[in-house]
Amino acid sequence: MDGFENYGITYKGGSIFAPEASKDLKNDLLFFIDLLNQSILIIFKQLNNNQRIIFFEAFNILRDTDTSLNKLSERISKKRTISFSTVKWNLTKLRDMGLFETNGSRGNTKTTLELTNLGVIMSKMLSKK
């Protein structure tokens, strides 16, 4: 054969994978899923108790609406009776870890904090347990 027994063949309607290539792809995907899960657990274990609380509170708020770092800090501070500066400092650390992102330029009053894909995956993965 022309080497197609190890690779996929692409045609107008999609792709056909040869059995070996399909098996390799499945193994690679399982490896990457396991790697992602382990990475998320490592990140979560690095968080202190305040950061865990703040992360899940922020996630619950941000999944419904985008808001500024200050307003989010204020809401979480009032709800959890954690000082505003502690909440803001920890949200900044969580943002620096890639769990949230700032939309807009820093210093601009219209900047919002938003969820990242990593933050969404981590929240979904850990909230099921």
N, C-alpha and C positions, 0 to 999 in steps of 0.2 A: 504494500500500500504506500501512499504518498506521505506517510507520517500523520494522517488524520486519526489514527487509532489512539493517539495520545492527546489530541486537542479537540476543541469544539469546532463544528462546521457552522458557519453563519450563512443564513439564507434570508430571503425577503420576509418570511413570517417569524423569524426569531433565530434561535441557535439550537443545535443538537450537540450534546456533549457525549463523547465516547465514554464508555464505562470507567476507564482509568482516570480520565480527566475529571469526571464527575465525582469520583471517590476522593481524589486529591482536593478538589474544591470544597467538598463537605468537611474534610478533615481540617483544612485551613480555616474555614469559617468557625468551626467549633473551637479551634485554638484561639482565634481572635476574640470570640465571645468570652471564653474563659479568662483571657488576658484582660479584657475590659472589666469584667466582674472583680478580678483580683485587684486591679488598679483602683477601682472605686472604693473597695474595702480599705485599701491602704490609705487613701485620701481621708476617708471617714474616720479612721482610727487616729489620724493626726489631729483631729479637731478636739478641742476641749469641750466641756459640758455647755458652757455659754454659747460657743460657736455652733454646736449641734442644735440647740434650742433656737437660736437666731436664724440659722439656715432654714429650718423647717417653717418657722413663722414667716420669714421672707418669701419662701417658695409659695406658701399658701396665699399670700397677698399678691405677689407678682404674677401668679398664674391667671389672675383675674384682671389685673390692671398694671400698667407701667407707672412708676412714681419715682420721684427723686430720692437720692440717698438720704437726705435730711428728713424728708417726710416719712420715708419708710422707717428710719431710725426712731423717729418720734412715735409712730404707731406701735412699734414693737416695744419700745421703752415703756409706754403707758400700759400696754396689755400685760407685759411680763414683769413689771416693776424692776427693770434693769436700767441703770443710768443711761441717759442719752449718749454720752461720750463712749461708754463701753459698747453699746450697740453699734454706733457708727464706726468705731475702730474695728470691731469684729466683722462688720459688713465689708469694710474696705479690705480686710485680710481675705475674706471669702471671695471677693471680686478679684483680688490679685492671684488667687489660686485657680481662677477660671470658672467658678461656679455661677457667677453673675458677670454682667458686662455693662459698661456705661455706654449709653447711646447719646451721642452728641459730644461736643468738645468740653473738656473739663474747665470749670470756671464759669461756664455758661449756665444761667439760671434755668434753662429749659432742658437740662440734661436729665435723662431718666436711667434708672437701673433696670436691667432686664435679665431674664433667665438665659442661661446658655444651654446648649444641648447636654453638656456634661452635668450641669446642675439638675436638669430635668431627669436624666437617666439615673443619677444618684438618688434623687428623691423617690422616684418610682421603685427602684430596686430595694431601697431600704425601708420604705413605708409598707411594703407587703409582708415584712417579717414581724 
